[in-house]
Amino acid sequence: MARIEGAAVDSPIGRLGVFAREGAVVFLEFEGRDVDPRETLRRRFPDTAFKDVRRPPFVEPLLRYFDGDLRAIDALPCDPGGTPFQARVWKALRTIPVGATWSYGELARRLGDPKAVRAVGFANGSNPIAVVIPCHRVIGSNGTLVGYGGGLERKRWLLGHEGALPREQAALFP
């Protein structure tokens, strides 16, 4: 039976639910969303037991990231699952440098399929590991902040935290 460890993490942008299996993060979501992480993970890993843990090792890089060590999450092992196309998109998202943003079109071009903008957008929106797989670094072609499952105020905060937005544009999270 697979064991998935889960922990709640308080962050400047709200409480996060983080889940890992065999040393890799498999799910990270903002609490309060209409997503049941345990049900989602049971579909992916049918033979699963859950264990809540207080301070698992996979949480430390997240805490350091929120404390200002912006590269602390870069090497955090992740296993998001997904289709082969989604996996390519999610892998590419992890190559967007801290402090930078790419448009959906640029991401599609970098994947070698410039016409796949909508598919890239769908895969980006299906990312099961928020923050660590930095889908918040993808913006509209005109430079606007669009489409973030955690809410645009969180996206704005994350981009401000990373230096991709001037601090005066980065709204404080309520």
ZADRENNU-795662 format. One record per atom (N, C-alpha, C, CB): atom name; y, x, z. Coordinates in steps of 0.001 Angstrom, whole numbers, padded with zeros to 6 digits. Each point is the difference from the previous one (the first is absolute). Glycine has a CB too. Layout:
! ZADRENNU-795662
<'CA' <Y X Z>>,
...
//
This chain:
! ZADRENNU-795662
<'N' <-001180 000851 000000>>,
<'CA' <001180 -000851 000000>>,
<'C' <001239 000893 000000>>,
<'CB' <-001239 -001859 001229>>,
<'N' <002154 001569 -002129>>,
<'CA' <001263 000741 -000072>>,
<'C' <000886 -000373 001180>>,
<'CB' <-000154 000090 -002516>>,
<'N' <000891 000886 002991>>,
<'CA' <000930 -000271 001092>>,
<'C' <001411 000257 -000495>>,
<'CB' <-001730 000615 001745>>,
<'N' <002586 -001592 -001557>>,
<'CA' <001407 000130 -000355>>,
<'C' <000795 -000027 001294>>,
<'CB' <-000334 -001109 -002277>>,
<'N' <001158 002140 002439>>,
<'CA' <000864 000072 001174>>,
<'C' <001371 -000551 -000372>>,
<'CB' <-001260 002015 000904>>,
<'N' <001813 -002802 -000019>>,
<'CA' <001309 -000586 -000227>>,
<'C' <000943 000309 001141>>,
<'CB' <-001058 -001806 -001330>>,
<'N' <002327 001917 000990>>,
<'CA' <001018 000263 001021>>,
<'C' <001295 -000675 -000412>>,
<'CB' <-001080 002204 000617>>,
<'N' <001856 -002593 000367>>,
<'CA' <001344 -000525 -000238>>,
<'C' <000985 001128 000254>>,
<'CB' <-000676 -002373 000658>>,
<'N' <001634 002503 -001554>>,
<'CA' <001001 001059 000099>>,
<'C' <001379 -000637 -000017>>,
<'CB' <-001531 001673 -001140>>,
<'N' <002324 -001379 002154>>,
<'CA' <001387 -000449 -000003>>,
<'C' <000812 000973 -000838>>,
<'CB' <-000242 -001078 002288>>,
<'N' <001072 000523 -003158>>,
<'CA' <000832 000835 -000865>>,
<'C' <001401 -000590 -000054>>,
<'CB' <-002009 000703 -001375>>,
<'N' <002959 000034 000842>>,
<'CA' <001361 -000527 -000132>>,
<'C' <000100 -001218 -000924>>,
<'CB' <000809 002304 000414>>,
<'N' <-001839 -002542 -001216>>,
<'CA' <000022 -001143 -000920>>,
<'C' <-001023 -001062 000386>>,
<'CB' <000763 001530 -001813>>,
<'N' <-001152 -001520 003060>>,
<'CA' <-000932 -001003 000494>>,
<'C' <-001357 000590 000302>>,
<'CB' <001214 -001705 -001298>>,
<'N' <-002031 000853 001853>>,
<'CA' <-001352 000410 000404>>,
<'C' <-000903 000078 -001236>>,
<'CB' <000308 -001074 002289>>,
<'N' <-001129 002114 -002325>>,
<'CA' <-000921 000215 -001104>>,
<'C' <-001431 -000104 000506>>,
<'CB' <001677 001475 -001173>>,
<'N' <-002545 -002055 000365>>,
<'CA' <-001433 000025 000262>>,
<'C' <-000606 001055 -000905>>,
<'CB' <-000054 -002459 000670>>,
<'N' <-000639 003431 -000078>>,
<'CA' <-000573 001112 -000755>>,
<'C' <-001503 000027 000261>>,
<'CB' <002171 001339 000133>>,
<'N' <-002937 -001199 -001203>>,
<'CA' <-001453 000003 000100>>,
<'C' <-000557 001196 -000769>>,
<'CB' <-000037 -002525 000230>>,
<'N' <-000969 003184 000362>>,
<'CA' <-000620 001154 -000644>>,
<'C' <-001512 -000097 000094>>,
<'CB' <002004 001408 000541>>,
<'N' <-002643 -000807 -001515>>,
<'CA' <-001468 000053 -000060>>,
<'C' <-000391 001402 -000435>>,
<'CB' <-000197 -002489 -000552>>,
<'N' <-000696 003097 001305>>,
<'CA' <-000487 001337 -000325>>,
<'C' <001147 000991 -000218>>,
<'CB' <-002025 -001045 -001024>>,
<'N' <003052 000949 001855>>,
<'CA' <001112 000944 -000041>>,
<'C' <001078 -000273 -001026>>,
<'CB' <-001602 001596 000787>>,
<'N' <001468 -002649 -001578>>,
<'CA' <001000 -000315 -001027>>,
<'C' <000625 -001365 000293>>,
<'CB' <-001265 001378 -001716>>,
<'N' <002567 -001473 001541>>,
<'CA' <000686 -001280 000157>>,
<'C' <-000440 -000910 -001137>>,
<'CB' <001999 001090 001149>>,
<'N' <-002415 -002313 -000800>>,
<'CA' <-000446 -000959 -001011>>,
<'C' <000939 -001200 -000098>>,
<'CB' <-002352 000725 000412>>,
<'N' <003239 -000871 000579>>,
<'CA' <000916 -001151 -000022>>,
<'C' <001152 000286 000951>>,
<'CB' <-001889 -001617 -000552>>,
<'N' <003106 001343 000091>>,
<'CA' <001182 000100 000851>>,
<'C' <000941 -001103 -000441>>,
<'CB' <-000257 002526 000348>>,
<'N' <000582 -003405 000570>>,
<'CA' <000803 -001173 -000340>>,
<'C' <000971 -000313 001121>>,
<'CB' <-001868 -000901 -001404>>,
<'N' <002967 000284 001040>>,
<'CA' <000973 -000469 000976>>,
<'C' <-000541 -001246 000680>>,
<'CB' <001909 000960 -001349>>,
<'N' <-001878 -000973 002674>>,
<'CA' <-000445 -001185 000730>>,
<'C' <000927 -001169 -000312>>,
<'CB' <-000969 001442 001837>>,
<'N' <000405 -002637 -001774>>,
<'CA' <000788 -001192 -000253>>,
<'C' <-000078 -000487 -001439>>,
<'CB' <001497 000745 001796>>,
<'N' <-002135 000022 -002665>>,
<'CA' <-000171 -000442 -001388>>,
<'C' <-001188 -000948 -000064>>,
<'CB' <000983 002164 -000900>>,
<'N' <-001088 -002878 -000182>>,
<'CA' <-001095 -000958 -000167>>,
<'C' <-001273 000683 -000500>>,
<'CB' <001684 -001792 -000470>>,
<'N' <-001973 002947 001014>>,
<'CA' <-001181 000760 -000385>>,
<'C' <-000824 000226 001259>>,
<'CB' <001207 001136 -001950>>,
<'N' <-002486 -001466 001871>>,
<'CA' <-000898 000265 001117>>,
<'C' <-000753 001283 -000332>>,
<'CB' <-000236 -002492 000591>>,
<'N' <000673 003619 -000010>>,
<'CA' <-000615 001272 -000378>>,
<'C' <-001497 000050 000251>>,
<'CB' <002155 001065 000490>>,
<'N' <-002600 -001662 000598>>,
<'CA' <-001438 000060 000302>>,
<'C' <-000812 -000782 -001032>>,
<'CB' <000536 000231 002447>>,
<'N' <-000028 -001366 -002872>>,
<'CA' <-000698 -000774 -001028>>,
<'C' <000002 000745 -001329>>,
<'CB' <000646 -002130 001162>>,
<'N' <000485 002718 -001505>>,
<'CA' <000089 000796 -001229>>,
<'C' <-000998 001150 000040>>,
<'CB' <002431 -000606 -000238>>,
<'N' <-002489 001288 001373>>,
<'CA' <-000912 001140 000128>>,
<'C' <-001462 -000437 000060>>,
<'CB' <001807 001244 001183>>,
<'N' <-002095 -002412 -000619>>,
<'CA' <-001389 -000502 000013>>,
<'C' <-000495 -000279 -001416>>,
<'CB' <000389 -001006 002269>>,
<'N' <000506 000547 -003147>>,
<'CA' <-000405 -000228 -001393>>,
<'C' <-000314 001336 -000677>>,
<'CB' <001428 -002093 -000105>>,
<'N' <-000650 003097 000414>>,
<'CA' <-000215 001310 -000616>>,
<'C' <-001173 000747 000626>>,
<'CB' <002431 000093 -000511>>,
<'N' <-002581 -000216 001810>>,
<'CA' <-001062 000674 000742>>,
<'C' <-000783 -001061 000772>>,
<'CB' <001364 002157 000197>>,
<'N' <-002301 -002847 -000856>>,
<'CA' <-000672 -001145 000634>>,
<'C' <-000724 000326 001307>>,
<'CB' <-000259 -000908 -002263>>,
<'N' <-000302 002075 002365>>,
<'CA' <-000753 000374 001194>>,
<'C' <000905 000842 000900>>,
<'CB' <-002211 -000060 -001276>>,
<'N' <003159 -000617 001936>>,
<'CA' <001050 000706 000722>>,
<'C' <000126 -000480 001431>>,
<'CB' <001192 000317 -002140>>,
<'N' <-000980 000648 003005>>,
<'CA' <000365 -000290 001390>>,
<'C' <001394 000571 000222>>,
<'CB' <-002441 000037 000806>>,
<'N' <003264 -000773 -000085>>,
<'CA' <001370 000439 000265>>,
<'C' <000119 000493 001430>>,
<'CB' <000885 -001633 -001690>>,
<'N' <-000096 002669 001843>>,
<'CA' <000284 000518 001333>>,
<'C' <001494 000271 000088>>,
<'CB' <-002325 001022 000216>>,
<'N' <002972 -001616 000765>>,
<'CA' <001421 000273 000239>>,
<'C' <000109 001271 000823>>,
<'CB' <000593 -002471 -000096>>,
<'N' <000281 003346 -000334>>,
<'CA' <000206 001266 000705>>,
<'C' <001487 000186 000274>>,
<'CB' <-002048 001010 -001094>>,
<'N' <002362 -000312 002160>>,
<'CA' <001402 000161 000394>>,
<'C' <000750 001022 -000845>>,
<'CB' <-000673 -000620 002290>>,
<'N' <000236 001848 -002319>>,
<'CA' <000707 001057 -000716>>,
<'C' <-000973 000817 -000851>>,
<'CB' <001717 000098 001841>>,
<'N' <-002245 -000691 -002903>>,
<'CA' <-000922 000750 -000849>>,
<'C' <000768 001089 -000760>>,
<'CB' <-001501 -002040 -000233>>,
<'N' <000799 003070 -000215>>,
<'CA' <000674 001107 -000690>>,
<'C' <000750 -000423 -001253>>,
<'CB' <-001752 001469 000888>>,
<'N' <001300 -002530 -001561>>,
<'CA' <000665 -000402 -001239>>,
<'C' <001364 -000636 000241>>,
<'CB' <-002240 -000327 -001000>>,
<'N' <002583 000047 002241>>,
<'CA' <001305 -000592 000321>>,
<'C' <001069 001077 000185>>,
<'CB' <-001170 -001937 001087>>,
<'N' <000776 003116 -000642>>,
<'CA' <000975 001061 000292>>,
<'C' <000896 000343 -001195>>,
<'CB' <-001623 000905 001649>>,
<'N' <001080 -000731 -002875>>,
<'CA' <000890 000291 -001129>>,
<'C' <001029 -001107 -000246>>,
<'CB' <-001850 001322 -001012>>,
<'N' <001472 -002564 001224>>,
<'CA' <000951 -001104 -000161>>,
<'C' <001141 000099 001009>>,
<'CB' <-001859 -001447 -000856>>,
<'N' <001517 001730 002096>>,
<'CA' <001026 000123 001030>>,
<'C' <000944 001151 -000315>>,
<'CB' <-001585 -000948 001691>>,
<'N' <001034 002062 -002174>>,
<'CA' <000850 001138 -000374>>,
<'C' <000895 -000355 -001181>>,
<'CB' <-001756 001585 000838>>,
<'N' <001219 -002329 -001812>>,
<'CA' <000803 -000448 -001144>>,
<'C' <001203 -000819 000490>>,
<'CB' <-002071 -000023 -001473>>,
<'N' <001825 -000939 002328>>,
<'CA' <001094 -000842 000489>>,
<'C' <000972 000776 000889>>,
<'CB' <-001534 -001965 -000120>>,
<'N' <001065 003068 000710>>,
<'CA' <000882 000850 000806>>,
<'C' <000794 000989 -000849>>,
<'CB' <-001607 -000232 001880>>,
<'N' <001394 000228 -003197>>,
<'CA' <000799 000844 -000882>>,
<'C' <-000754 001080 -000745>>,
<'CB' <001804 -000449 001521>>,
<'N' <-003084 000687 -001212>>,
<'CA' <-000813 000957 -000745>>,
<'C' <-000551 -000735 -001223>>,
<'CB' <-000615 001336 002116>>,
<'N' <001438 -001415 -003152>>,
<'CA' <-000285 -000875 -001139>>,
<'C' <-001238 000385 -000804>>,
<'CB' <002412 -000402 -000104>>,
<'N' <-002871 001602 000252>>,
<'CA' <-001190 000433 -000734>>,
<'C' <-001278 -000115 000843>>,
<'CB' <001456 001554 -001314>>,
<'N' <-001340 -002047 002507>>,
<'CA' <-001152 -000079 000913>>,
<'C' <-001123 -000875 -000552>>,
<'CB' <001567 000335 001905>>,
<'N' <-001243 -001317 -002720>>,
<'CA' <-001026 -000910 -000522>>,
<'C' <-000566 000444 -001346>>,
<'CB' <001139 -001833 001212>>,
<'N' <-000565 002904 -001786>>,
<'CA' <-000421 000426 -001341>>,
<'C' <-001492 000308 -000101>>,
<'CB' <002277 000908 -000312>>,
<'N' <-002833 -000285 001319>>,
<'CA' <-001409 000411 -000057>>,
<'C' <-000928 -000960 000735>>,
<'CB' <000773 002348 -000154>>,
<'N' <-000240 -003461 000627>>,
<'CA' <-000828 -000964 000719>>,
<'C' <-001051 -000561 -000951>>,
<'CB' <001920 -000583 001555>>,
<'N' <-003213 000745 -001252>>,
<'CA' <-001035 -000516 -000896>>,
<'C' <000062 -001529 -000106>>,
<'CB' <-001449 001966 000595>>,
<'N' <001345 -002445 -001816>>,
<'CA' <000044 -001446 -000259>>,
<'C' <-001157 -000398 -000899>>,
<'CB' <002504 -000009 000252>>,
<'N' <-003006 -001174 -000016>>,
<'CA' <-001037 -000588 -000845>>,
<'C' <000400 -001453 -000247>>,
<'CB' <-001836 001559 000914>>,
<'N' <002704 -001788 -001919>>,
<'CA' <000481 -001364 -000234>>,
<'C' <-000966 -000896 -000764>>,
<'CB' <002247 000953 000024>>,
<'N' <-003303 -000378 -000600>>,
<'CA' <-000921 -000809 -000801>>,
<'C' <000676 -000389 -001303>>,
<'CB' <-001132 -000876 002080>>,
<'N' <000919 -000367 -002508>>,
<'CA' <000648 -000502 -001210>>,
<'C' <-000763 000297 -001266>>,
<'CB' <002125 000273 001153>>,
<'N' <-001570 -000780 -002241>>,
<'CA' <-000572 000241 -001323>>,
<'C' <000341 001427 -000436>>,
<'CB' <000189 -002469 -000603>>,
<'N' <-000839 002969 -000437>>,
<'CA' <000366 001344 -000482>>,
<'C' <001487 000097 -000384>>,
<'CB' <-002358 000279 -000826>>,
<'N' <002911 -001327 000204>>,
<'CA' <001420 000041 -000361>>,
<'C' <000873 000013 001253>>,
<'CB' <-000506 -001218 -002145>>,
<'N' <000217 000355 003110>>,
<'CA' <000767 000000 001243>>,
<'C' <-000068 001364 000676>>,
<'CB' <-000447 -002453 000274>>,
<'N' <-000735 003044 -000245>>,
<'CA' <-000158 001316 000629>>,
<'C' <000884 001044 -000679>>,
<'CB' <-002356 -000600 000631>>,
<'N' <002459 000541 -001953>>,
<'CA' <000873 000938 -000731>>,
<'C' <001460 -000220 000388>>,
<'CB' <-001635 000053 -001923>>,
<'N' <002045 -001318 001999>>,
<'CA' <001382 -000309 000370>>,
<'C' <000277 000484 001419>>,
<'CB' <-000002 -002005 -001536>>,
<'N' <-000894 001699 002463>>,
<'CA' <000214 000371 001401>>,
<'C' <000006 001519 000175>>,
<'CB' <-001091 -002147 000716>>,
<'N' <000253 002841 -001477>>,
<'CA' <000002 001469 000049>>,
<'C' <001335 000532 -000527>>,
<'CB' <-002522 000053 -000303>>,
<'N' <003019 -000641 -000778>>,
<'CA' <001286 000425 -000565>>,
<'C' <001153 -000267 000972>>,
<'CB' <-000892 -000454 -002305>>,
<'N' <000819 -000647 003047>>,
<'CA' <001059 -000301 000965>>,
<'C' <000135 001117 001028>>,
<'CB' <-000414 -002451 -000322>>,
<'N' <-000686 003053 000689>>,
<'CA' <000044 001070 001007>>,
<'C' <000614 001279 -000547>>,
<'CB' <-002013 -000988 001064>>,
<'N' <002264 001037 -002380>>,
<'CA' <000647 001179 -000572>>,
<'C' <001516 -000172 -000110>>,
<'CB' <-002101 000470 -001262>>,
<'N' <002615 -001658 001546>>,
<'CA' <001455 -000186 -000014>>,
<'C' <000556 000758 001198>>,
<'CB' <-000154 -002293 -001151>>,
<'N' <001020 003255 000901>>,
<'CA' <000499 000811 001121>>,
<'C' <000829 -000818 000998>>,
<'CB' <000012 001973 -001531>>,
<'N' <-000066 -001540 002778>>,
<'CA' <000860 -000588 001026>>,
<'C' <001446 000162 -000473>>,
<'CB' <-001673 000518 001887>>,
<'N' <002448 -001583 -001756>>,
<'CA' <001398 000043 -000407>>,
<'C' <000231 -000371 -001451>>,
<'CB' <000314 001724 001694>>,
<'N' <-001387 -002023 -002418>>,
<'CA' <000111 -000374 -001410>>,
<'C' <-000484 -001429 -000191>>,
<'CB' <-000325 002399 -000704>>,
<'N' <000737 -002984 -000395>>,
<'CA' <-000520 -001310 -000412>>,
<'C' <-000353 000072 -001476>>,
<'CB' <001393 -001217 001749>>,
<'N' <-002361 000422 -002140>>,
<'CA' <-000365 -000157 -001397>>,
<'C' <000073 -001483 -000327>>,
<'CB' <-001496 002066 000031>>,
<'N' <001760 -002376 -001279>>,
<'CA' <-000078 -001391 -000443>>,
<'C' <-001453 -000317 -000348>>,
<'CB' <002396 000057 -000879>>,
<'N' <-002684 -001342 000745>>,
<'CA' <-001342 -000405 -000420>>,
<'C' <-000315 000584 -001372>>,
<'CB' <000190 -002127 001345>>,
<'N' <000799 002144 -002222>>,
<'CA' <-000186 000569 -001333>>,
<'C' <-000311 001484 000043>>,
<'CB' <001540 -001718 -000882>>,
<'N' <-000834 002450 001733>>,
<'CA' <-000260 001434 000126>>,
<'C' <-001405 000239 000528>>,
<'CB' <002440 000423 000397>>,
<'N' <-002854 -001224 000572>>,
<'CA' <-001346 000130 000541>>,
<'C' <-001041 -000261 -001091>>,
<'CB' <000839 -000707 002273>>,
<'N' <-000620 -000330 -003085>>,
<'CA' <-000924 -000295 -001103>>,
<'C' <-000038 001161 -001001>>,
<'CB' <000452 -002472 000284>>,
<'N' <000711 003028 -000600>>,
<'CA' <000043 001145 -000923>>,
<'C' <-000768 001194 000576>>,
<'CB' <002235 -000790 -000869>>,
<'N' <-002052 001053 002138>>,
<'CA' <-000685 001137 000619>>,
<'C' <-001514 -000202 000042>>,
<'CB' <002044 000428 001371>>,
<'N' <-002469 -001682 -001413>>,
<'CA' <-001429 -000297 -000060>>,
<'C' <-000524 000052 -001438>>,
<'CB' <000247 -001428 002048>>,
<'N' <000661 001663 -003008>>,
<'CA' <-000395 000103 -001397>>,
<'C' <-000091 -001312 -000727>>,
<'CB' <-001196 001987 000633>>,
<'N' <001729 -003058 -000050>>,
<'CA' <-000058 -001321 -000622>>,
<'C' <001334 -000726 000193>>,
<'CB' <-002500 -000109 000401>>,
<'N' <003519 000481 -001186>>,
<'CA' <001338 -000552 000215>>,
<'C' <000098 -001520 -000145>>,
<'CB' <000846 002153 -000809>>,
<'N' <-001832 -002774 000176>>,
<'CA' <000036 -001462 -000153>>,
<'C' <-000618 -000730 001191>>,
<'CB' <-000108 000325 -002464>>,
<'N' <-000417 000404 003417>>,
<'CA' <-000705 -000606 001133>>,
<'C' <000924 -000278 001183>>,
<'CB' <-002059 001181 -000738>>,
<'N' <003324 -001419 000481>>,
<'CA' <000970 -000184 001081>>,
<'C' <-000394 -001156 000921>>,
<'CB' <001787 000908 -001501>>,
<'N' <-002173 -002033 000931>>,
<'CA' <-000374 -001155 000836>>,
<'C' <-001261 000280 000807>>,
<'CB' <001051 -001527 -001678>>,
<'N' <-002031 002169 001058>>,
<'CA' <-001241 000336 000712>>,
<'C' <000290 000996 001131>>,
<'CB' <-001343 -000407 -002115>>,
<'N' <002235 001350 001850>>,
<'CA' <000413 000954 001033>>,
<'C' <000675 -000752 001148>>,
<'CB' <000286 001830 -001738>>,
<'N' <000570 -002781 001402>>,
<'CA' <000674 -000796 001025>>,
<'C' <-000990 -000793 000839>>,
<'CB' <001992 -000151 -001481>>,
<'N' <-002994 -000417 000840>>,
<'CA' <-001016 -000764 000736>>,
<'C' <-000794 000917 000923>>,
<'CB' <-000158 -001640 -001899>>,
<'N' <-000254 002803 001387>>,
<'CA' <-000752 000954 000826>>,
<'C' <000867 000477 001163>>,
<'CB' <-001346 000735 -002013>>,
<'N' <002596 -000463 001742>>,
<'CA' <000925 000442 001046>>,
<'C' <000093 -001056 001099>>,
<'CB' <001309 001342 -001691>>,
<'N' <-001214 -002596 001293>>,
<'CA' <000095 -001095 000958>>,
<'C' <-001294 -000282 000743>>,
<'CB' <001730 -000953 -001443>>,
<'N' <-002845 001488 000959>>,
<'CA' <-001302 -000194 000637>>,
<'C' <-000388 001156 000910>>,
<'CB' <-000675 -001344 -001962>>,
<'N' <001570 002277 002146>>,
<'CA' <-000261 001185 000817>>,
<'C' <-000383 -000407 001423>>,
<'CB' <001619 001335 -001402>>,
<'N' <-002816 -000951 001875>>,
<'CA' <-000422 -000391 001345>>,
<'C' <000431 000963 001107>>,
<'CB' <-001911 -001095 -001080>>,
<'N' <002599 002189 000698>>,
<'CA' <000371 001001 001006>>,
<'C' <001501 000270 -000115>>,
<'CB' <-002329 001057 -000067>>,
<'N' <003104 -001978 000631>>,
<'CA' <001463 000118 -000052>>,
<'C' <000447 001324 000623>>,
<'CB' <000226 -002517 000108>>,
<'N' <000940 002942 -000484>>,
<'CA' <000690 001195 000498>>,
<'C' <-000710 001280 -000434>>,
<'CB' <000812 -001325 001961>>,
<'N' <-002084 001511 -001627>>,
<'CA' <-000725 001227 -000326>>,
<'C' <-000197 000121 -001507>>,
<'CB' <-001162 -000089 002226>>,
<'N' <000753 -000985 -002874>>,
<'CA' <000006 -000052 -001462>>,
<'C' <001348 -000649 -000314>>,
<'CB' <-002617 -000178 -000308>>,
<'N' <003605 000992 -000049>>,
<'CA' <001402 -000419 000044>>,
<'C' <000457 -000904 -001149>>,
<'CB' <000395 002104 001168>>,
<'N' <-000923 -003309 -001188>>,
<'CA' <000430 -000966 -001018>>,
<'C' <001476 -000364 000174>>,
<'CB' <-002344 -000906 -000107>>,
<'N' <002904 001174 001284>>,
<'CA' <001424 -000269 000220>>,
<'C' <000891 000906 -000850>>,
<'CB' <-000546 -000729 002327>>,
<'N' <000006 001799 -002889>>,
<'CA' <000782 000925 -000829>>,
<'C' <000117 -000456 -001446>>,
<'CB' <-000737 001830 001485>>,
<'N' <000181 -002998 -001805>>,
<'CA' <000087 -000529 -001361>>,
<'C' <001086 -001070 -000024>>,
<'CB' <-002466 000488 -000456>>,
<'N' <003380 -000341 -000491>>,
<'CA' <001158 -000893 -000103>>,
<'C' <000083 -000581 -001409>>,
<'CB' <001229 001335 001764>>,
<'N' <-000309 -002270 -001944>>,
<'CA' <000206 -000592 -001316>>,
<'C' <000607 001002 -000967>>,
<'CB' <000285 -002230 001072>>,
<'N' <-000426 001954 -002371>>,
<'CA' <000498 000925 -001030>>,
<'C' <001520 000173 000057>>,
<'CB' <-001924 -000671 -001443>>,
<'N' <002614 -000317 002019>>,
<'CA' <001456 000100 000114>>,
<'C' <000440 000590 001348>>,
<'CB' <000189 -001966 -001536>>,
<'N' <-001144 002482 002299>>,
<'CA' <000311 000642 001269>>,
<'C' <000040 -000928 001200>>,
<'CB' <001251 001606 -001310>>,
<'N' <-001551 -002892 001104>>,
<'CA' <000035 -000938 001123>>,
<'C' <-001297 000050 000793>>,
<'CB' <001553 -001474 -001293>>,
<'N' <-001454 001073 002551>>,
<'CA' <-001181 -000078 000853>>,
<'C' <-000663 -001342 -000255>>,
<'CB' <001029 001518 001771>>,
<'N' <-002243 -001467 -002257>>,
<'CA' <-000742 -001225 -000314>>,
<'C' <-001404 000111 000556>>,
<'CB' <001366 -000369 -002084>>,
<'N' <-001966 -000778 002322>>,
<'CA' <-001421 -000133 000257>>,
<'C' <-000615 000870 001066>>,
<'CB' <-000072 -000625 -002264>>,
<'N' <000288 000299 003520>>,
<'CA' <-000697 000704 001065>>,
<'C' <-000616 -001025 000934>>,
<'CB' <001573 001974 -000164>>,
<'N' <-002900 -001900 000323>>,
<'CA' <-000720 -000977 000811>>,
<'C' <000465 -000053 001443>>,
<'CB' <-001922 000353 -001476>>,
<'N' <002424 000750 001990>>,
<'CA' <000498 000035 001372>>,
<'C' <001421 -000508 000134>>,
<'CB' <-001499 001900 000397>>,
<'N' <002110 -002274 -001518>>,
<'CA' <001378 -000487 000006>>,
<'C' <000965 001089 -000441>>,
<'CB' <-000583 -001597 001832>>,
<'N' <001618 001184 -002546>>,
<'CA' <000954 000970 -000527>>,
<'C' <000759 000747 001093>>,
<'CB' <000220 -001441 -001996>>,
<'N' <-000038 000803 003157>>,
<'CA' <000695 000713 001079>>,
<'C' <-000835 001193 000484>>,
<'CB' <001132 -002153 000696>>,
<'N' <-002445 002014 -000668>>,
<'CA' <-000852 001136 000372>>,
<'C' <000022 001066 -001088>>,
<'CB' <-001468 -001533 001342>>,
<'N' <001413 001105 -002592>>,
<'CA' <000054 000947 -001114>>,
<'C' <001308 000787 000064>>,
<'CB' <-001438 -001527 -001428>>,
<'N' <002529 000843 001645>>,
<'CA' <001314 000646 000101>>,
<'C' <000003 001006 001154>>,
<'CB' <001116 -002066 -000952>>,
<'N' <-001675 001671 002097>>,
<'CA' <-000047 000903 001149>>,
<'C' <-000835 001235 -000319>>,
<'CB' <000264 -001958 001551>>,
<'N' <-001455 001771 -002131>>,
<'CA' <-000875 001123 -000330>>,
<'C' <000668 000970 -000966>>,
<'CB' <-001971 -001478 000369>>,
<'N' <002613 000941 -001401>>,
<'CA' <000673 000867 -000968>>,
<'C' <001186 000718 000639>>,
<'CB' <-000716 -001534 -001853>>,
<'N' <001423 000880 002765>>,
<'CA' <001077 000657 000733>>,
<'C' <-000549 001082 000914>>,
<'CB' <001347 -002102 -000104>>,
<'N' <-002427 001811 000785>>,
<'CA' <-000651 000959 000902>>,
<'C' <-000411 001259 -000764>>,
<'CB' <-000824 -001902 001441>>,
<'N' <000372 001711 -002674>>,
<'CA' <-000469 001112 -000819>>,
<'C' <001118 000692 -000779>>,
<'CB' <-002163 -001180 -000178>>,
<'N' <003375 000635 000253>>,
<'CA' <001129 000613 -000695>>,
<'C' <000134 -000402 -001454>>,
<'CB' <-000248 001869 001531>>,
<'N' <-000466 -002896 -001967>>,
<'CA' <000107 -000470 -001382>>,
<'C' <001184 -000945 -000186>>,
<'CB' <-002473 000247 -000234>>,
<'N' <003011 -000734 001330>>,
<'CA' <001196 -000850 -000014>>,
<'C' <001016 000609 000955>>,
<'CB' <-001353 -002093 -000552>>,
<'N' <002619 002012 000222>>,
<'CA' <001004 000428 000973>>,
<'C' <-000131 -000844 001270>>,
<'CB' <001567 000727 -001866>>,
<'N' <-001352 -000113 003002>>,
<'CA' <-000172 -000701 001287>>,
<'C' <000804 -001301 000047>>,
<'CB' <-000378 002215 001117>>,
<'N' <001558 -002239 -001716>>,
<'CA' <000803 -001237 000062>>,
<'C' <-000625 -001135 -000791>>,
<'CB' <002031 001395 000271>>,
<'N' <-002909 -001076 -001230>>,
<'CA' <-000704 -001044 -000759>>,
<'C' <-001297 -000407 000671>>,
<'CB' <001009 000882 -002086>>,
<'N' <-001522 -000036 002946>>,
<'CA' <-001266 -000261 000657>>,
<'C' <000248 -000879 001216>>,
<'CB' <-000949 002199 -000815>>,
<'N' <000635 -003454 000686>>,
<'CA' <000249 -000946 001087>>,
<'C' <-000856 000348 001206>>,
<'CB' <000575 -001792 -001662>>,
<'N' <-000020 001585 002817>>,
<'CA' <-000795 000130 001209>>,
<'C' <-000960 -001150 000055>>,
<'CB' <001842 001195 001207>>,
<'N' <-003074 -000904 -000844>>,
<'CA' <-000979 -001072 000090>>,
<'C' <000302 -000852 001220>>,
<'CB' <-001739 001415 -001155>>,
<'N' <001727 -002754 000979>>,
<'CA' <000345 -000871 001143>>,
<'C' <-000896 000184 001198>>,
<'CB' <000847 -001616 -001615>>,
//
